[in-house]
Amino acid sequence: MAIPIENKDRPTKLITSNRKALHEFFVDQTFEAGIVLQGTEVKSLRSGKSSLQDAYAAFPNKDSDDFYIMNLHIPEYTFGNIANHKPKRPRKLLITKREARKLRTAVSEKGMTIIPLSLYFSGPYVKVEIGLVRAKKKYDKREELKTKDVQKELKRKYGV
């Protein structure tokens, strides 16, 4: 069960997306999660600065349902003071217990990974779109590139 990303009540503004993830992984399911941030992190995100490269989500403790995003880089706020945040600190994600159980079983049993796909504002809130993914094999990537090349060629030739 995928949670709809678009909320019609609040306008959304994309901060950053993980375009490389779609090349490296098959996305089986997507979830929307809130993220716990400090004040200077939000200000830095409002200026449009962040990186999802090498970021992943995990359950650091086997007993609890606390779910964290690791290696999400939000640079320090330029006008911040001594209370500025650390750029790559672990940040807690806010998901329901049911989703947490579902993600935990999928990661442990099926050998899947959880990665962030995009980071965006939904009204005044910062949301993360996370994906339950399987790694692509090298031949899958090559096959995908071939089909893209064929589609480009058809579009160029016939305008299809």
Chimera marker file (.cmm) of the C-alpha trace (Angstrom):
<marker_set name="trace">
<marker id="1" x="0.000" y="0.000" z="0.000" r="1" g="1" b="0" radius="0.5"/>
<marker id="2" x="1.671" y="3.182" z="-1.152" r="1" g="1" b="0" radius="0.5"/>
<marker id="3" x="0.766" y="6.426" z="0.522" r="1" g="1" b="0" radius="0.5"/>
<marker id="4" x="-0.169" y="9.144" z="-1.963" r="1" g="1" b="0" radius="0.5"/>
<marker id="5" x="2.584" y="11.732" z="-2.146" r="1" g="1" b="0" radius="0.5"/>
<marker id="6" x="0.483" y="14.596" z="-3.481" r="1" g="1" b="0" radius="0.5"/>
<marker id="7" x="-1.560" y="16.301" z="-0.775" r="1" g="1" b="0" radius="0.5"/>
<marker id="8" x="-4.181" y="18.509" z="-2.364" r="1" g="1" b="0" radius="0.5"/>
<marker id="9" x="-4.562" y="20.712" z="0.711" r="1" g="1" b="0" radius="0.5"/>
<marker id="10" x="-0.956" y="21.881" z="0.840" r="1" g="1" b="0" radius="0.5"/>
<marker id="11" x="1.265" y="23.123" z="-1.965" r="1" g="1" b="0" radius="0.5"/>
<marker id="12" x="4.469" y="21.139" z="-2.473" r="1" g="1" b="0" radius="0.5"/>
<marker id="13" x="7.896" y="22.473" z="-3.412" r="1" g="1" b="0" radius="0.5"/>
<marker id="14" x="10.681" y="20.085" z="-4.355" r="1" g="1" b="0" radius="0.5"/>
<marker id="15" x="13.978" y="20.688" z="-2.541" r="1" g="1" b="0" radius="0.5"/>
<marker id="16" x="16.063" y="17.875" z="-4.002" r="1" g="1" b="0" radius="0.5"/>
<marker id="17" x="15.612" y="14.470" z="-5.578" r="1" g="1" b="0" radius="0.5"/>
<marker id="18" x="17.778" y="11.378" z="-5.872" r="1" g="1" b="0" radius="0.5"/>
<marker id="19" x="17.870" y="10.870" z="-9.639" r="1" g="1" b="0" radius="0.5"/>
<marker id="20" x="20.689" y="8.356" z="-9.450" r="1" g="1" b="0" radius="0.5"/>
<marker id="21" x="18.530" y="6.052" z="-7.323" r="1" g="1" b="0" radius="0.5"/>
<marker id="22" x="16.170" y="5.343" z="-10.220" r="1" g="1" b="0" radius="0.5"/>
<marker id="23" x="19.156" y="4.195" z="-12.282" r="1" g="1" b="0" radius="0.5"/>
<marker id="24" x="20.644" y="2.037" z="-9.530" r="1" g="1" b="0" radius="0.5"/>
<marker id="25" x="17.496" y="0.464" z="-8.024" r="1" g="1" b="0" radius="0.5"/>
<marker id="26" x="14.055" y="-0.974" z="-8.778" r="1" g="1" b="0" radius="0.5"/>
<marker id="27" x="11.565" y="0.935" z="-6.608" r="1" g="1" b="0" radius="0.5"/>
<marker id="28" x="8.958" y="-1.481" z="-5.242" r="1" g="1" b="0" radius="0.5"/>
<marker id="29" x="7.056" y="0.840" z="-2.889" r="1" g="1" b="0" radius="0.5"/>
<marker id="30" x="7.173" y="4.486" z="-1.874" r="1" g="1" b="0" radius="0.5"/>
<marker id="31" x="6.245" y="6.052" z="1.456" r="1" g="1" b="0" radius="0.5"/>
<marker id="32" x="5.952" y="9.613" z="2.688" r="1" g="1" b="0" radius="0.5"/>
<marker id="33" x="7.625" y="10.376" z="5.998" r="1" g="1" b="0" radius="0.5"/>
<marker id="34" x="8.002" y="13.475" z="8.094" r="1" g="1" b="0" radius="0.5"/>
<marker id="35" x="11.471" y="14.383" z="9.319" r="1" g="1" b="0" radius="0.5"/>
<marker id="36" x="12.606" y="15.841" z="12.654" r="1" g="1" b="0" radius="0.5"/>
<marker id="37" x="14.798" y="18.889" z="11.991" r="1" g="1" b="0" radius="0.5"/>
<marker id="38" x="16.424" y="21.706" z="13.933" r="1" g="1" b="0" radius="0.5"/>
<marker id="39" x="15.724" y="25.366" z="13.115" r="1" g="1" b="0" radius="0.5"/>
<marker id="40" x="18.904" y="26.056" z="11.191" r="1" g="1" b="0" radius="0.5"/>
<marker id="41" x="18.347" y="22.931" z="9.079" r="1" g="1" b="0" radius="0.5"/>
<marker id="42" x="14.994" y="24.227" z="7.889" r="1" g="1" b="0" radius="0.5"/>
<marker id="43" x="16.519" y="27.594" z="7.037" r="1" g="1" b="0" radius="0.5"/>
<marker id="44" x="19.255" y="25.887" z="5.051" r="1" g="1" b="0" radius="0.5"/>
<marker id="45" x="16.645" y="23.787" z="3.202" r="1" g="1" b="0" radius="0.5"/>
<marker id="46" x="14.611" y="26.903" z="2.391" r="1" g="1" b="0" radius="0.5"/>
<marker id="47" x="17.645" y="28.208" z="0.511" r="1" g="1" b="0" radius="0.5"/>
<marker id="48" x="17.500" y="24.993" z="-1.554" r="1" g="1" b="0" radius="0.5"/>
<marker id="49" x="20.644" y="23.302" z="-0.323" r="1" g="1" b="0" radius="0.5"/>
<marker id="50" x="20.854" y="19.589" z="0.452" r="1" g="1" b="0" radius="0.5"/>
<marker id="51" x="22.109" y="16.321" z="-0.996" r="1" g="1" b="0" radius="0.5"/>
<marker id="52" x="20.562" y="12.859" z="-0.950" r="1" g="1" b="0" radius="0.5"/>
<marker id="53" x="23.619" y="11.194" z="-2.461" r="1" g="1" b="0" radius="0.5"/>
<marker id="54" x="24.742" y="8.185" z="-0.363" r="1" g="1" b="0" radius="0.5"/>
<marker id="55" x="21.773" y="8.653" z="1.991" r="1" g="1" b="0" radius="0.5"/>
<marker id="56" x="19.845" y="5.663" z="3.309" r="1" g="1" b="0" radius="0.5"/>
<marker id="57" x="17.250" y="4.925" z="5.972" r="1" g="1" b="0" radius="0.5"/>
<marker id="58" x="17.587" y="2.305" z="8.688" r="1" g="1" b="0" radius="0.5"/>
<marker id="59" x="16.424" y="1.063" z="12.067" r="1" g="1" b="0" radius="0.5"/>
<marker id="60" x="19.501" y="1.519" z="14.309" r="1" g="1" b="0" radius="0.5"/>
<marker id="61" x="17.952" y="-0.392" z="17.224" r="1" g="1" b="0" radius="0.5"/>
<marker id="62" x="16.482" y="-3.853" z="16.637" r="1" g="1" b="0" radius="0.5"/>
<marker id="63" x="13.959" y="-3.542" z="19.462" r="1" g="1" b="0" radius="0.5"/>
<marker id="64" x="12.401" y="-0.128" z="18.806" r="1" g="1" b="0" radius="0.5"/>
<marker id="65" x="10.519" y="1.270" z="15.829" r="1" g="1" b="0" radius="0.5"/>
<marker id="66" x="12.684" y="4.399" z="15.670" r="1" g="1" b="0" radius="0.5"/>
<marker id="67" x="13.524" y="4.989" z="12.017" r="1" g="1" b="0" radius="0.5"/>
<marker id="68" x="16.419" y="7.252" z="10.984" r="1" g="1" b="0" radius="0.5"/>
<marker id="69" x="17.828" y="8.682" z="7.787" r="1" g="1" b="0" radius="0.5"/>
<marker id="70" x="21.623" y="8.536" z="7.631" r="1" g="1" b="0" radius="0.5"/>
<marker id="71" x="24.095" y="10.561" z="5.527" r="1" g="1" b="0" radius="0.5"/>
<marker id="72" x="21.536" y="13.153" z="4.444" r="1" g="1" b="0" radius="0.5"/>
<marker id="73" x="23.690" y="16.218" z="3.887" r="1" g="1" b="0" radius="0.5"/>
<marker id="74" x="22.124" y="19.534" z="4.868" r="1" g="1" b="0" radius="0.5"/>
<marker id="75" x="24.903" y="22.152" z="4.922" r="1" g="1" b="0" radius="0.5"/>
<marker id="76" x="25.285" y="24.509" z="7.849" r="1" g="1" b="0" radius="0.5"/>
<marker id="77" x="23.225" y="27.678" z="7.681" r="1" g="1" b="0" radius="0.5"/>
<marker id="78" x="25.513" y="30.485" z="6.544" r="1" g="1" b="0" radius="0.5"/>
<marker id="79" x="24.011" y="33.068" z="8.906" r="1" g="1" b="0" radius="0.5"/>
<marker id="80" x="23.885" y="30.614" z="11.819" r="1" g="1" b="0" radius="0.5"/>
<marker id="81" x="25.688" y="30.988" z="15.110" r="1" g="1" b="0" radius="0.5"/>
<marker id="82" x="27.274" y="28.560" z="17.549" r="1" g="1" b="0" radius="0.5"/>
<marker id="83" x="23.983" y="26.598" z="17.716" r="1" g="1" b="0" radius="0.5"/>
<marker id="84" x="24.317" y="25.505" z="14.077" r="1" g="1" b="0" radius="0.5"/>
<marker id="85" x="23.617" y="21.860" z="13.223" r="1" g="1" b="0" radius="0.5"/>
<marker id="86" x="25.980" y="19.105" z="12.086" r="1" g="1" b="0" radius="0.5"/>
<marker id="87" x="25.620" y="18.576" z="8.310" r="1" g="1" b="0" radius="0.5"/>
<marker id="88" x="25.390" y="14.742" z="8.253" r="1" g="1" b="0" radius="0.5"/>
<marker id="89" x="23.796" y="13.890" z="11.587" r="1" g="1" b="0" radius="0.5"/>
<marker id="90" x="21.194" y="11.072" z="11.747" r="1" g="1" b="0" radius="0.5"/>
<marker id="91" x="17.673" y="12.497" z="11.543" r="1" g="1" b="0" radius="0.5"/>
<marker id="92" x="14.570" y="10.752" z="12.813" r="1" g="1" b="0" radius="0.5"/>
<marker id="93" x="11.821" y="9.950" z="10.314" r="1" g="1" b="0" radius="0.5"/>
<marker id="94" x="8.191" y="10.006" z="11.376" r="1" g="1" b="0" radius="0.5"/>
<marker id="95" x="6.207" y="7.013" z="10.133" r="1" g="1" b="0" radius="0.5"/>
<marker id="96" x="3.393" y="4.937" z="11.595" r="1" g="1" b="0" radius="0.5"/>
<marker id="97" x="4.106" y="1.750" z="13.556" r="1" g="1" b="0" radius="0.5"/>
<marker id="98" x="2.406" y="-0.308" z="10.888" r="1" g="1" b="0" radius="0.5"/>
<marker id="99" x="4.673" y="1.130" z="8.194" r="1" g="1" b="0" radius="0.5"/>
<marker id="100" x="7.697" y="0.612" z="10.441" r="1" g="1" b="0" radius="0.5"/>
<marker id="101" x="6.867" y="-3.076" z="10.911" r="1" g="1" b="0" radius="0.5"/>
<marker id="102" x="6.269" y="-3.499" z="7.199" r="1" g="1" b="0" radius="0.5"/>
<marker id="103" x="9.590" y="-1.865" z="6.287" r="1" g="1" b="0" radius="0.5"/>
<marker id="104" x="11.515" y="-3.797" z="8.944" r="1" g="1" b="0" radius="0.5"/>
<marker id="105" x="10.225" y="-7.168" z="7.719" r="1" g="1" b="0" radius="0.5"/>
<marker id="106" x="10.867" y="-6.311" z="4.076" r="1" g="1" b="0" radius="0.5"/>
<marker id="107" x="14.449" y="-5.284" z="4.794" r="1" g="1" b="0" radius="0.5"/>
<marker id="108" x="15.224" y="-8.270" z="7.002" r="1" g="1" b="0" radius="0.5"/>
<marker id="109" x="13.501" y="-11.026" z="4.998" r="1" g="1" b="0" radius="0.5"/>
<marker id="110" x="13.698" y="-9.994" z="1.376" r="1" g="1" b="0" radius="0.5"/>
<marker id="111" x="17.086" y="-8.282" z="1.309" r="1" g="1" b="0" radius="0.5"/>
<marker id="112" x="15.713" y="-4.908" z="0.294" r="1" g="1" b="0" radius="0.5"/>
<marker id="113" x="17.021" y="-1.445" z="1.092" r="1" g="1" b="0" radius="0.5"/>
<marker id="114" x="15.330" y="1.798" z="2.068" r="1" g="1" b="0" radius="0.5"/>
<marker id="115" x="16.594" y="4.968" z="0.409" r="1" g="1" b="0" radius="0.5"/>
<marker id="116" x="15.272" y="8.527" z="0.164" r="1" g="1" b="0" radius="0.5"/>
<marker id="117" x="13.981" y="9.431" z="-3.287" r="1" g="1" b="0" radius="0.5"/>
<marker id="118" x="13.112" y="13.091" z="-2.762" r="1" g="1" b="0" radius="0.5"/>
<marker id="119" x="12.993" y="15.819" z="-0.144" r="1" g="1" b="0" radius="0.5"/>
<marker id="120" x="10.289" y="18.471" z="-0.399" r="1" g="1" b="0" radius="0.5"/>
<marker id="121" x="8.168" y="21.014" z="1.436" r="1" g="1" b="0" radius="0.5"/>
<marker id="122" x="4.507" y="20.124" z="1.885" r="1" g="1" b="0" radius="0.5"/>
<marker id="123" x="3.084" y="23.383" z="3.106" r="1" g="1" b="0" radius="0.5"/>
<marker id="124" x="5.209" y="24.374" z="6.121" r="1" g="1" b="0" radius="0.5"/>
<marker id="125" x="6.439" y="20.800" z="6.696" r="1" g="1" b="0" radius="0.5"/>
<marker id="126" x="9.499" y="19.046" z="5.304" r="1" g="1" b="0" radius="0.5"/>
<marker id="127" x="8.690" y="15.584" z="3.953" r="1" g="1" b="0" radius="0.5"/>
<marker id="128" x="10.851" y="12.771" z="2.633" r="1" g="1" b="0" radius="0.5"/>
<marker id="129" x="9.724" y="10.326" z="-0.011" r="1" g="1" b="0" radius="0.5"/>
<marker id="130" x="11.400" y="7.030" z="0.839" r="1" g="1" b="0" radius="0.5"/>
<marker id="131" x="11.466" y="3.997" z="-1.371" r="1" g="1" b="0" radius="0.5"/>
<marker id="132" x="11.688" y="0.299" z="-0.632" r="1" g="1" b="0" radius="0.5"/>
<marker id="133" x="14.124" y="-0.777" z="-3.341" r="1" g="1" b="0" radius="0.5"/>
<marker id="134" x="15.972" y="-3.739" z="-4.825" r="1" g="1" b="0" radius="0.5"/>
<marker id="135" x="19.373" y="-3.294" z="-6.444" r="1" g="1" b="0" radius="0.5"/>
<marker id="136" x="19.591" y="-3.565" z="-10.215" r="1" g="1" b="0" radius="0.5"/>
<marker id="137" x="22.057" y="-5.934" z="-11.784" r="1" g="1" b="0" radius="0.5"/>
<marker id="138" x="24.471" y="-4.638" z="-14.378" r="1" g="1" b="0" radius="0.5"/>
<marker id="139" x="22.566" y="-6.253" z="-17.237" r="1" g="1" b="0" radius="0.5"/>
<marker id="140" x="19.322" y="-4.612" z="-16.048" r="1" g="1" b="0" radius="0.5"/>
<marker id="141" x="20.972" y="-1.193" z="-16.267" r="1" g="1" b="0" radius="0.5"/>
<marker id="142" x="22.285" y="-1.935" z="-19.766" r="1" g="1" b="0" radius="0.5"/>
<marker id="143" x="18.872" y="-3.120" z="-20.912" r="1" g="1" b="0" radius="0.5"/>
<marker id="144" x="17.245" y="0.044" z="-19.583" r="1" g="1" b="0" radius="0.5"/>
<marker id="145" x="19.784" y="2.228" z="-21.411" r="1" g="1" b="0" radius="0.5"/>
<marker id="146" x="19.121" y="0.327" z="-24.653" r="1" g="1" b="0" radius="0.5"/>
<marker id="147" x="15.370" y="0.861" z="-24.413" r="1" g="1" b="0" radius="0.5"/>
<marker id="148" x="15.882" y="4.569" z="-23.702" r="1" g="1" b="0" radius="0.5"/>
<marker id="149" x="18.125" y="4.875" z="-26.763" r="1" g="1" b="0" radius="0.5"/>
<marker id="150" x="15.530" y="3.119" z="-28.928" r="1" g="1" b="0" radius="0.5"/>
<marker id="151" x="12.791" y="5.433" z="-27.616" r="1" g="1" b="0" radius="0.5"/>
<marker id="152" x="14.925" y="8.507" z="-28.384" r="1" g="1" b="0" radius="0.5"/>
<marker id="153" x="15.647" y="7.240" z="-31.886" r="1" g="1" b="0" radius="0.5"/>
<marker id="154" x="11.943" y="6.573" z="-32.563" r="1" g="1" b="0" radius="0.5"/>
<marker id="155" x="11.012" y="9.991" z="-31.274" r="1" g="1" b="0" radius="0.5"/>
<marker id="156" x="13.676" y="11.647" z="-33.406" r="1" g="1" b="0" radius="0.5"/>
<marker id="157" x="12.695" y="9.724" z="-36.561" r="1" g="1" b="0" radius="0.5"/>
<marker id="158" x="8.913" y="9.553" z="-36.362" r="1" g="1" b="0" radius="0.5"/>
<marker id="159" x="7.966" y="12.089" z="-33.717" r="1" g="1" b="0" radius="0.5"/>
<marker id="160" x="6.312" y="9.347" z="-31.642" r="1" g="1" b="0" radius="0.5"/>
<link id1="1" id2="2" r="1" g="1" b="0" radius="0.2"/>
<link id1="2" id2="3" r="1" g="1" b="0" radius="0.2"/>
<link id1="3" id2="4" r="1" g="1" b="0" radius="0.2"/>
<link id1="4" id2="5" r="1" g="1" b="0" radius="0.2"/>
<link id1="5" id2="6" r="1" g="1" b="0" radius="0.2"/>
<link id1="6" id2="7" r="1" g="1" b="0" radius="0.2"/>
<link id1="7" id2="8" r="1" g="1" b="0" radius="0.2"/>
<link id1="8" id2="9" r="1" g="1" b="0" radius="0.2"/>
<link id1="9" id2="10" r="1" g="1" b="0" radius="0.2"/>
<link id1="10" id2="11" r="1" g="1" b="0" radius="0.2"/>
<link id1="11" id2="12" r="1" g="1" b="0" radius="0.2"/>
<link id1="12" id2="13" r="1" g="1" b="0" radius="0.2"/>
<link id1="13" id2="14" r="1" g="1" b="0" radius="0.2"/>
<link id1="14" id2="15" r="1" g="1" b="0" radius="0.2"/>
<link id1="15" id2="16" r="1" g="1" b="0" radius="0.2"/>
<link id1="16" id2="17" r="1" g="1" b="0" radius="0.2"/>
<link id1="17" id2="18" r="1" g="1" b="0" radius="0.2"/>
<link id1="18" id2="19" r="1" g="1" b="0" radius="0.2"/>
<link id1="19" id2="20" r="1" g="1" b="0" radius="0.2"/>
<link id1="20" id2="21" r="1" g="1" b="0" radius="0.2"/>
<link id1="21" id2="22" r="1" g="1" b="0" radius="0.2"/>
<link id1="22" id2="23" r="1" g="1" b="0" radius="0.2"/>
<link id1="23" id2="24" r="1" g="1" b="0" radius="0.2"/>
<link id1="24" id2="25" r="1" g="1" b="0" radius="0.2"/>
<link id1="25" id2="26" r="1" g="1" b="0" radius="0.2"/>
<link id1="26" id2="27" r="1" g="1" b="0" radius="0.2"/>
<link id1="27" id2="28" r="1" g="1" b="0" radius="0.2"/>
<link id1="28" id2="29" r="1" g="1" b="0" radius="0.2"/>
<link id1="29" id2="30" r="1" g="1" b="0" radius="0.2"/>
<link id1="30" id2="31" r="1" g="1" b="0" radius="0.2"/>
<link id1="31" id2="32" r="1" g="1" b="0" radius="0.2"/>
<link id1="32" id2="33" r="1" g="1" b="0" radius="0.2"/>
<link id1="33" id2="34" r="1" g="1" b="0" radius="0.2"/>
<link id1="34" id2="35" r="1" g="1" b="0" radius="0.2"/>
<link id1="35" id2="36" r="1" g="1" b="0" radius="0.2"/>
<link id1="36" id2="37" r="1" g="1" b="0" radius="0.2"/>
<link id1="37" id2="38" r="1" g="1" b="0" radius="0.2"/>
<link id1="38" id2="39" r="1" g="1" b="0" radius="0.2"/>
<link id1="39" id2="40" r="1" g="1" b="0" radius="0.2"/>
<link id1="40" id2="41" r="1" g="1" b="0" radius="0.2"/>
<link id1="41" id2="42" r="1" g="1" b="0" radius="0.2"/>
<link id1="42" id2="43" r="1" g="1" b="0" radius="0.2"/>
<link id1="43" id2="44" r="1" g="1" b="0" radius="0.2"/>
<link id1="44" id2="45" r="1" g="1" b="0" radius="0.2"/>
<link id1="45" id2="46" r="1" g="1" b="0" radius="0.2"/>
<link id1="46" id2="47" r="1" g="1" b="0" radius="0.2"/>
<link id1="47" id2="48" r="1" g="1" b="0" radius="0.2"/>
<link id1="48" id2="49" r="1" g="1" b="0" radius="0.2"/>
<link id1="49" id2="50" r="1" g="1" b="0" radius="0.2"/>
<link id1="50" id2="51" r="1" g="1" b="0" radius="0.2"/>
<link id1="51" id2="52" r="1" g="1" b="0" radius="0.2"/>
<link id1="52" id2="53" r="1" g="1" b="0" radius="0.2"/>
<link id1="53" id2="54" r="1" g="1" b="0" radius="0.2"/>
<link id1="54" id2="55" r="1" g="1" b="0" radius="0.2"/>
<link id1="55" id2="56" r="1" g="1" b="0" radius="0.2"/>
<link id1="56" id2="57" r="1" g="1" b="0" radius="0.2"/>
<link id1="57" id2="58" r="1" g="1" b="0" radius="0.2"/>
<link id1="58" id2="59" r="1" g="1" b="0" radius="0.2"/>
<link id1="59" id2="60" r="1" g="1" b="0" radius="0.2"/>
<link id1="60" id2="61" r="1" g="1" b="0" radius="0.2"/>
<link id1="61" id2="62" r="1" g="1" b="0" radius="0.2"/>
<link id1="62" id2="63" r="1" g="1" b="0" radius="0.2"/>
<link id1="63" id2="64" r="1" g="1" b="0" radius="0.2"/>
<link id1="64" id2="65" r="1" g="1" b="0" radius="0.2"/>
<link id1="65" id2="66" r="1" g="1" b="0" radius="0.2"/>
<link id1="66" id2="67" r="1" g="1" b="0" radius="0.2"/>
<link id1="67" id2="68" r="1" g="1" b="0" radius="0.2"/>
<link id1="68" id2="69" r="1" g="1" b="0" radius="0.2"/>
<link id1="69" id2="70" r="1" g="1" b="0" radius="0.2"/>
<link id1="70" id2="71" r="1" g="1" b="0" radius="0.2"/>
<link id1="71" id2="72" r="1" g="1" b="0" radius="0.2"/>
<link id1="72" id2="73" r="1" g="1" b="0" radius="0.2"/>
<link id1="73" id2="74" r="1" g="1" b="0" radius="0.2"/>
<link id1="74" id2="75" r="1" g="1" b="0" radius="0.2"/>
<link id1="75" id2="76" r="1" g="1" b="0" radius="0.2"/>
<link id1="76" id2="77" r="1" g="1" b="0" radius="0.2"/>
<link id1="77" id2="78" r="1" g="1" b="0" radius="0.2"/>
<link id1="78" id2="79" r="1" g="1" b="0" radius="0.2"/>
<link id1="79" id2="80" r="1" g="1" b="0" radius="0.2"/>
<link id1="80" id2="81" r="1" g="1" b="0" radius="0.2"/>
<link id1="81" id2="82" r="1" g="1" b="0" radius="0.2"/>
<link id1="82" id2="83" r="1" g="1" b="0" radius="0.2"/>
<link id1="83" id2="84" r="1" g="1" b="0" radius="0.2"/>
<link id1="84" id2="85" r="1" g="1" b="0" radius="0.2"/>
<link id1="85" id2="86" r="1" g="1" b="0" radius="0.2"/>
<link id1="86" id2="87" r="1" g="1" b="0" radius="0.2"/>
<link id1="87" id2="88" r="1" g="1" b="0" radius="0.2"/>
<link id1="88" id2="89" r="1" g="1" b="0" radius="0.2"/>
<link id1="89" id2="90" r="1" g="1" b="0" radius="0.2"/>
<link id1="90" id2="91" r="1" g="1" b="0" radius="0.2"/>
<link id1="91" id2="92" r="1" g="1" b="0" radius="0.2"/>
<link id1="92" id2="93" r="1" g="1" b="0" radius="0.2"/>
<link id1="93" id2="94" r="1" g="1" b="0" radius="0.2"/>
<link id1="94" id2="95" r="1" g="1" b="0" radius="0.2"/>
<link id1="95" id2="96" r="1" g="1" b="0" radius="0.2"/>
<link id1="96" id2="97" r="1" g="1" b="0" radius="0.2"/>
<link id1="97" id2="98" r="1" g="1" b="0" radius="0.2"/>
<link id1="98" id2="99" r="1" g="1" b="0" radius="0.2"/>
<link id1="99" id2="100" r="1" g="1" b="0" radius="0.2"/>
<link id1="100" id2="101" r="1" g="1" b="0" radius="0.2"/>
<link id1="101" id2="102" r="1" g="1" b="0" radius="0.2"/>
<link id1="102" id2="103" r="1" g="1" b="0" radius="0.2"/>
<link id1="103" id2="104" r="1" g="1" b="0" radius="0.2"/>
<link id1="104" id2="105" r="1" g="1" b="0" radius="0.2"/>
<link id1="105" id2="106" r="1" g="1" b="0" radius="0.2"/>
<link id1="106" id2="107" r="1" g="1" b="0" radius="0.2"/>
<link id1="107" id2="108" r="1" g="1" b="0" radius="0.2"/>
<link id1="108" id2="109" r="1" g="1" b="0" radius="0.2"/>
<link id1="109" id2="110" r="1" g="1" b="0" radius="0.2"/>
<link id1="110" id2="111" r="1" g="1" b="0" radius="0.2"/>
<link id1="111" id2="112" r="1" g="1" b="0" radius="0.2"/>
<link id1="112" id2="113" r="1" g="1" b="0" radius="0.2"/>
<link id1="113" id2="114" r="1" g="1" b="0" radius="0.2"/>
<link id1="114" id2="115" r="1" g="1" b="0" radius="0.2"/>
<link id1="115" id2="116" r="1" g="1" b="0" radius="0.2"/>
<link id1="116" id2="117" r="1" g="1" b="0" radius="0.2"/>
<link id1="117" id2="118" r="1" g="1" b="0" radius="0.2"/>
<link id1="118" id2="119" r="1" g="1" b="0" radius="0.2"/>
<link id1="119" id2="120" r="1" g="1" b="0" radius="0.2"/>
<link id1="120" id2="121" r="1" g="1" b="0" radius="0.2"/>
<link id1="121" id2="122" r="1" g="1" b="0" radius="0.2"/>
<link id1="122" id2="123" r="1" g="1" b="0" radius="0.2"/>
<link id1="123" id2="124" r="1" g="1" b="0" radius="0.2"/>
<link id1="124" id2="125" r="1" g="1" b="0" radius="0.2"/>
<link id1="125" id2="126" r="1" g="1" b="0" radius="0.2"/>
<link id1="126" id2="127" r="1" g="1" b="0" radius="0.2"/>
<link id1="127" id2="128" r="1" g="1" b="0" radius="0.2"/>
<link id1="128" id2="129" r="1" g="1" b="0" radius="0.2"/>
<link id1="129" id2="130" r="1" g="1" b="0" radius="0.2"/>
<link id1="130" id2="131" r="1" g="1" b="0" radius="0.2"/>
<link id1="131" id2="132" r="1" g="1" b="0" radius="0.2"/>
<link id1="132" id2="133" r="1" g="1" b="0" radius="0.2"/>
<link id1="133" id2="134" r="1" g="1" b="0" radius="0.2"/>
<link id1="134" id2="135" r="1" g="1" b="0" radius="0.2"/>
<link id1="135" id2="136" r="1" g="1" b="0" radius="0.2"/>
<link id1="136" id2="137" r="1" g="1" b="0" radius="0.2"/>
<link id1="137" id2="138" r="1" g="1" b="0" radius="0.2"/>
<link id1="138" id2="139" r="1" g="1" b="0" radius="0.2"/>
<link id1="139" id2="140" r="1" g="1" b="0" radius="0.2"/>
<link id1="140" id2="141" r="1" g="1" b="0" radius="0.2"/>
<link id1="141" id2="142" r="1" g="1" b="0" radius="0.2"/>
<link id1="142" id2="143" r="1" g="1" b="0" radius="0.2"/>
<link id1="143" id2="144" r="1" g="1" b="0" radius="0.2"/>
<link id1="144" id2="145" r="1" g="1" b="0" radius="0.2"/>
<link id1="145" id2="146" r="1" g="1" b="0" radius="0.2"/>
<link id1="146" id2="147" r="1" g="1" b="0" radius="0.2"/>
<link id1="147" id2="148" r="1" g="1" b="0" radius="0.2"/>
<link id1="148" id2="149" r="1" g="1" b="0" radius="0.2"/>
<link id1="149" id2="150" r="1" g="1" b="0" radius="0.2"/>
<link id1="150" id2="151" r="1" g="1" b="0" radius="0.2"/>
<link id1="151" id2="152" r="1" g="1" b="0" radius="0.2"/>
<link id1="152" id2="153" r="1" g="1" b="0" radius="0.2"/>
<link id1="153" id2="154" r="1" g="1" b="0" radius="0.2"/>
<link id1="154" id2="155" r="1" g="1" b="0" radius="0.2"/>
<link id1="155" id2="156" r="1" g="1" b="0" radius="0.2"/>
<link id1="156" id2="157" r="1" g="1" b="0" radius="0.2"/>
<link id1="157" id2="158" r="1" g="1" b="0" radius="0.2"/>
<link id1="158" id2="159" r="1" g="1" b="0" radius="0.2"/>
<link id1="159" id2="160" r="1" g="1" b="0" radius="0.2"/>
</marker_set>
